[in-house]
């Protein structure tokens, strides 16, 4: 895979409210590795704004296809943002846990 862009912080004023990380797979495809919103800012649209910024940045850099792996907890958020399910992995390690591989064309 391509180079990791590094974790970037998102601030509202001087308050850090979110972080994200993505990496390029090819010159025209990328993967969102992680998006996290501080607990007391969840449910207020911060995550949506962060993802919109990521997608805009990637578009400006010529990316046409974006992938990510989602937990079951975040699946509906990513679906609402326009990502489609392309694969699902189920692991059994005492607890059942699935990972949803998702993608979006920009």
C-alpha positions in Angstrom: 0.0 0.0 0.0 0.9 3.6 -0.4 2.4 6.0 2.1 0.4 6.8 5.2 -0.5 10.5 5.3 -0.2 10.7 9.0 -2.8 11.4 11.7 -4.3 14.8 11.3 -6.1 16.7 14.1 -9.3 18.6 13.6 -10.1 21.6 15.8 -13.1 23.7 16.6 -11.4 26.9 17.7 -8.6 25.6 20.0 -10.4 22.4 21.0 -9.3 19.2 19.3 -12.5 17.4 18.4 -11.4 14.7 15.9 -8.6 12.9 14.2 -8.3 11.1 10.9 -5.8 9.2 8.8 -5.8 8.0 5.2 -3.2 6.6 2.7 -2.9 6.3 -1.0 -3.1 2.8 -2.5 -2.4 4.0 -6.1 -2.4 7.5 -7.6 -6.2 7.3 -8.1 -7.3 5.2 -5.1 -7.0 5.7 -1.3 -8.0 4.1 1.9 -9.4 5.9 5.0 -7.6 4.2 7.8 -9.2 5.9 10.7 -11.7 8.6 11.7 -12.3 9.4 15.4 -14.5 12.0 17.0 -14.1 13.0 20.6 -17.0 11.5 22.6 -18.6 14.7 23.7 -18.7 15.9 20.1 -20.3 12.8 18.6 -23.8 13.1 17.2 -23.3 16.7 16.3 -22.2 16.4 12.7 -18.5 16.6 13.3 -17.8 13.2 11.8 -19.7 14.1 8.7 -17.8 17.3 8.3 -14.5 15.5 8.8 -15.3 12.9 6.2 -16.5 15.5 3.7 -13.1 17.3 4.2 -11.2 14.0 3.6 -13.2 13.3 0.4 -12.7 16.8 -0.9 -8.9 16.6 -0.2 -8.7 13.2 -2.0 -10.7 14.5 -5.0 -8.3 17.5 -5.3 -5.4 15.0 -5.4 -7.0 13.0 -8.2 -8.4 10.1 -6.2 -11.4 8.4 -7.9 -11.9 5.4 -5.6 -11.9 5.3 -1.8 -11.9 2.2 0.4 -12.3 1.7 4.2 -13.0 -1.0 6.7 -15.9 -0.3 9.0 -17.0 -1.8 12.3 -20.6 -2.9 12.6 -21.1 0.1 14.9 -20.1 2.6 12.2 -21.6 0.8 9.2 -24.7 3.0 9.0 -22.7 6.2 9.3 -20.5 5.2 6.3 -23.5 4.0 4.3 -25.2 7.3 4.9 -22.0 9.1 3.7 -22.3 7.2 0.4 -20.1 4.2 0.8 -21.2 0.8 -0.5 -20.5 -2.6 1.1 -18.2 -4.7 -1.0 -17.2 -7.5 1.4 -17.8 -8.6 5.0 -15.5 -10.7 7.2 -16.6 -12.5 10.2 -14.2 -13.6 12.9 -14.9 -15.8 15.9 -12.5 -15.3 18.8 -14.8 -15.8 21.7 -16.9 -12.9 20.4 -18.4 -12.6 17.0 -17.1 -9.5 15.2 -17.4 -8.5 11.6 -15.5 -6.0 9.5 -17.3 -4.4 6.6 -15.1 -3.5 3.6 -16.7 -0.5 1.9 -15.9 1.7 -1.1 -17.0 4.9 -2.8 -16.4 6.3 -6.3 -15.6 10.1 -6.2 
